[in-house]
Amino acid sequence: MADTGSGENPMGKGDTRAPGGEQTELPGEPLTGQTPQELNFTPPPPKTVSRGVILWVLLALLGAFFGGGVWYYRTKVLPERLFLEADRLYEAKRYDKALELYQRVLELRPERKDTMLMIGLCQERLGRYNEAMDSFGRQVVLSPKDPRAFLGMGRILLQLGRPEEALGPLKKAQKLSRSSPYSNRLLAKAYREVGSRELAIKHLRMAAEGEEDPAQLLLDGKELFRLMDYEGARGVFEEVLAKSPDDNAAKHALGAANSMLGIPNDPNLLAVPGKSIGPVELGITKDQALERFGEPSSAEGLQAGDRTFEVWTYNVIRLKDSGKTYPGVRILFDEDGEAVQAESSSERYKTQDGIGVMSFLKERYRDRFEVWQENTHEYVGYRYCLKGGGLTLYVSDLGGITDQGERRAMVVHRGFLPADDSSPGDLWIRVEQGKQ
């Protein structure tokens, strides 16, 4: 390399590299990358933890672990085991032992659901009514929307002969569980004991509507019968028989209800609007009538407006297959020989709900009919048309045709009016109910 003439290293003062770029050492100065102070520094010895401290920490961790496990067991696992065991004892009717366990659960886990309720139920079963009332009261505070505590309070008050006081909690329970048969049944009992028959019937019917057990349904029906709600009782007995067709107790009970309502138990005495009167069904042919009932007492033609009918009158219906006899029926056959109408004046034929020629004017059937008065001075007649059609009843004073001086007839037909009712439109005047 050329000399610069300055006498200095062109690569800079102190540079130990050779012109070719190689590292060189200066005499007596080894290259270490550290200062003399750093080379002479001695680090302090590392700090150590005594074995005692380590042992203490380990024991603390183990204590926390096992202590947490014990706490969890005592507050979660053990109360659940005790509760299940108490439930088993309760189902076995060992209420005193069950009560002890439920109270132990309450001590270990006060927030456990239903503990207070079960304490109250045990106390109730043991006859400790005051304590049970307190427990049910505490349960109401814990679960104000749970009907069971209200039911317990009402049940105890009924047991103590205080139905007026029982109405309060039982109403609350029924409001919280409207479809519950049990709550409605208890409320019905309270109403019955305070003398509110109609409300007792209302809630007993509601109880029966939601009940699935035939045995309990039968008891509900009998209670309705005792309350003289024969229609309601009859419906319940029919429901029992639908679930248990061979239940003889229900059959006898249904017969009793039918008797109280004046409804025949023999299906051949039933009138079904739009379908049949006794054994005579609409739609049968003349040949079928002859096969079932034999020759009619009389037969004649009838012109009604522009229609022609053949009228067969049976003074007595005798079933050819069994020999049984039933009240007479008048049958109208149309031009095709098909029965389109059947009529009888016998009071033995009735509908399923008791409508017959002597009962249809009762108050309970008042809203079932549209009523028309015959507009003539020769005699007074009324026509009662079942709303919905299929059944019409006539009553008229014909000057002594019967001992009562009137004629009554039940007519089963199709449509709203009988086939032979072709009276002019101005012959009948609509009558408001209650004024006929």
C-alpha angles and dihedrals in degrees: 000000000000119000114252092208093233098093091230129117106255089214092064138266116303095010106148096194119109119238088259090058098256122138116248132188125233115230113270095004114095114200106244103147090233134099121240089253091054091048092052094046116114116196118228117254114268118264115249132205116229120243090241092060091049091049091050092052091048091050091049091052092047091047092051091048096048093037091054090048092051091047091050091048094049096045101035116015102035096047091052092050091048091047092052091048090048090051089053091051091047092053088050088054092242090136098164093057092041090052092055092054095045089052090050089052089052090055094049098040114013093179094058108128119250095006094117091044092054091047088055092048091051091049090049092052090049091053094247091134100164092053090045092052089053092049093048089049091054090047090054089056091049095044111016093173095053109102095199097081091049089050090052092051092048092046092053093048090052089049089052091051095251103123094156090060091042092061092072100059093034092055089051091049092050091048090054093047108025095165095049111115091203097054091046091047093053092046090050089053091052092049091048092052093051090049100254097136098170094051090045089054092046095055095039089056089049089052091052092049092061098037120108101177110094093207093055091043089056090053090050090051092050090050090052088050090053088051087054092244091137095165092053091045091050092053091050093049090051089052090052090052091048088058097036110023094181096053102126093187090058091047092054092045091051090051090052092050091048090051092052090051094044091243117146118240091207109088089214088068095053123106114210114194111242093004120054150342112215110313093341112098125193112244098039117129128233090257091054091049090052090048094050104034106015125225117349122243088241141353129201141159125255130197114204112176107305094340129091123209138180113224121208117191122200111191087193127014110224117185108223094206097053106015091232116146130218136180118289123275133197113218127198118207120193128220090282092056094250123135108247099166140023127193137186137171094203117119090212093077111083139161123248090268095047104264111154139146092275099036106042093090092062118119095247090064094045097109095041098081145056107223128213129183122214111244102220137105094217094078140336118255136170132202120205112197117193110236105249092030134246098105134060129175124200129199123179140159107238097171102268108331086142130028088260091055092243142088123228127185139175116212124193112198145142121269127011099306135033116269093244096047096106097144116148114268093247093054093079127054121198111244126206113237113266096026100081 
